């Protein structure tokens, strides 16, 4: 079995003053008592002026510059501070709202519905109607064409009539 070896530890020598080496416990108690008695005697010898504390205005005393010990400062009521998360939450809510509106307007499903709702609201506010007005005069259908298109000939030489495709597949007169 192995032996455990411990290193040697030497403490420094503490030298006490000469007079303290010879003191006993009773001597120390007597010295403390003498110090207390001398303090009381000195206090009696010093005469303090009489101060009327009722004349002191404490409202003019500024204690804000005094630094309190940690033990006292920890027990004082805390000053209420605004929550730092509220501005961040507000910015996130506004950003989410903007993203939602952007999605509503650009989506192929909701875009036309939102645009029609906005147009309906605009009509109610301004009072203008954007309804399609039917033209029921069948005798004067040429008035539906603009002046530049009225006399334009079609591919077969005949004037183009409204509603026909005269310029090829996929192209309209308008």
Wavefront OBJ file of the C-alpha trace (Angstrom):
o trace
v 0.000 0.000 0.000
v 1.302 3.427 -0.915
v 2.055 6.052 1.639
v 0.499 9.487 1.329
v 2.980 12.259 1.800
v 1.901 15.745 2.710
v 4.040 18.807 2.110
v 5.288 20.639 5.160
v 3.575 23.969 5.805
v 5.369 26.601 7.842
v 3.447 29.597 9.088
v 5.284 32.889 9.466
v 6.188 33.942 12.967
v 3.942 36.663 14.309
v 5.698 38.990 16.662
v 3.540 40.753 19.188
v 4.565 44.037 20.789
v 6.531 43.665 24.023
v 3.808 44.985 26.313
v 1.099 42.818 24.759
v 2.910 39.580 25.453
v 2.709 40.100 29.179
v -1.007 41.065 29.199
v -3.559 38.685 30.600
v -7.262 38.548 29.906
v -8.020 40.629 32.966
v -5.577 43.300 31.810
v -7.368 43.564 28.432
v -10.794 43.874 30.137
v -9.421 46.573 32.458
v -7.959 48.521 29.462
v -11.308 48.425 27.655
v -13.079 49.652 30.789
v -10.597 52.501 31.202
v -11.099 53.550 27.579
v -14.853 53.673 28.096
v -14.525 55.733 31.267
v -12.095 58.166 29.629
v -14.465 58.612 26.680
v -17.331 59.450 29.026
v -15.148 61.931 30.908
v -14.094 63.628 27.658
v -17.696 63.850 26.551
v -18.608 65.602 29.796
v -15.746 68.076 29.401
v -16.807 69.091 25.861
v -19.821 71.352 26.038
v -21.999 71.397 22.961
v -24.171 74.404 22.230
v -27.905 74.006 22.652
v -29.506 73.695 19.195
v -33.238 74.034 18.679
v -33.966 71.369 16.024
v -37.500 72.663 15.432
v -36.040 75.672 13.582
v -34.168 73.558 11.041
v -35.916 73.298 7.654
v -35.216 69.781 6.361
v -36.854 70.446 2.990
v -33.744 72.377 1.945
v -31.413 69.453 2.707
v -30.380 67.595 -0.472
v -29.567 63.949 0.206
v -29.509 62.826 -3.427
v -25.698 62.972 -3.619
v -25.187 60.570 -0.725
v -24.298 57.056 -1.774
v -26.054 54.484 0.383
v -24.501 51.172 1.431
v -25.558 48.181 -0.645
v -27.497 46.620 2.234
v -29.728 49.694 2.515
v -29.985 50.359 -1.224
v -31.218 46.794 -1.849
v -34.144 47.309 0.530
v -35.362 50.599 -0.926
v -38.408 50.439 -3.213
v -37.467 50.363 -6.860
v -38.329 53.174 -9.250
v -40.800 51.996 -11.852
v -39.258 51.942 -15.299
v -41.051 51.483 -18.584
v -40.942 47.971 -19.948
v -38.250 47.761 -22.650
v -40.220 45.074 -24.489
v -43.200 47.317 -25.259
v -41.537 49.382 -28.026
v -40.142 46.219 -29.607
v -43.565 44.567 -29.492
v -45.136 47.680 -31.033
v -42.639 47.712 -33.909
v -43.232 43.985 -34.484
v -47.012 44.516 -34.531
v -46.750 47.358 -37.067
v -44.403 45.251 -39.224
v -46.792 42.291 -39.106
v -49.673 44.583 -40.081
v -47.748 45.954 -43.056
v -46.797 42.417 -44.158
v -50.433 41.298 -43.848
v -51.753 44.203 -45.917
v -49.029 43.614 -48.524
v -50.020 39.958 -48.749
v -53.726 40.836 -49.060
v -53.107 43.215 -51.959
v -50.632 41.033 -53.859
v -52.271 37.638 -53.422
v -54.062 36.303 -56.502
v -56.937 35.072 -54.337
v -57.509 38.061 -52.082
v -56.118 40.861 -54.275
v -59.199 41.374 -56.509
v -61.546 41.194 -53.524
v -59.552 43.745 -51.537
v -59.276 46.064 -54.546
v -63.042 45.893 -55.137
v -63.676 46.591 -51.435
v -61.342 49.616 -51.610
v -63.116 50.840 -54.765
v -66.521 50.426 -53.086
v -65.296 52.396 -50.094
v -63.923 55.092 -52.409
v -67.295 55.322 -54.178
v -69.113 55.717 -50.869
v -66.742 58.440 -49.690
v -66.556 60.441 -52.939
v -70.086 59.768 -54.148
v -68.904 58.936 -57.705
v -70.147 55.804 -59.365
v -67.941 53.655 -61.540
v -70.711 51.365 -62.765
v -70.688 50.213 -66.372
v -73.360 52.139 -68.283
v -75.038 50.023 -70.912
v -75.520 51.570 -74.305
v -78.838 50.298 -75.582
v -79.040 52.157 -78.873
v -78.606 49.342 -81.400
v -79.008 51.704 -84.345
v -75.855 53.686 -83.554
v -73.276 51.073 -82.506
v -70.527 52.936 -84.373
v -70.515 55.581 -81.675
v -68.958 53.037 -79.343
v -65.718 53.226 -81.352
v -63.276 56.052 -81.007
v -62.782 58.454 -83.926
v -59.440 56.936 -84.945
v -60.859 53.414 -85.235
v -64.109 54.241 -86.998
v -62.776 54.384 -90.549
v -60.012 51.819 -90.278
v -60.371 48.973 -92.780
v -60.074 45.341 -91.738
v -57.807 42.713 -93.326
v -60.398 41.824 -95.991
v -60.879 45.455 -97.032
v -64.171 46.013 -95.234
v -64.427 48.498 -92.350
v -63.899 46.776 -89.036
v -67.000 46.231 -86.993
v -66.918 46.379 -83.244
v -66.370 43.055 -81.609
v -64.522 41.331 -84.494
v -60.921 40.266 -84.506
v -59.544 41.870 -87.650
v -55.833 41.914 -86.940
v -55.141 38.289 -86.198
v -55.432 35.860 -83.357
v -54.993 37.315 -79.897
v -55.220 40.984 -80.928
v -58.311 43.097 -80.568
v -59.511 46.262 -82.245
v -59.265 48.220 -79.065
l 1 2 3 4 5 6 7 8 9 10 11 12 13 14 15 16 17 18 19 20 21 22 23 24 25 26 27 28 29 30 31 32 33 34 35 36 37 38 39 40 41 42 43 44 45 46 47 48 49 50 51 52 53 54 55 56 57 58 59 60 61 62 63 64 65 66 67 68 69 70 71 72 73 74 75 76 77 78 79 80 81 82 83 84 85 86 87 88 89 90 91 92 93 94 95 96 97 98 99 100 101 102 103 104 105 106 107 108 109 110 111 112 113 114 115 116 117 118 119 120 121 122 123 124 125 126 127 128 129 130 131 132 133 134 135 136 137 138 139 140 141 142 143 144 145 146 147 148 149 150 151 152 153 154 155 156 157 158 159 160 161 162 163 164 165 166 167 168 169 170 171 172 173 174
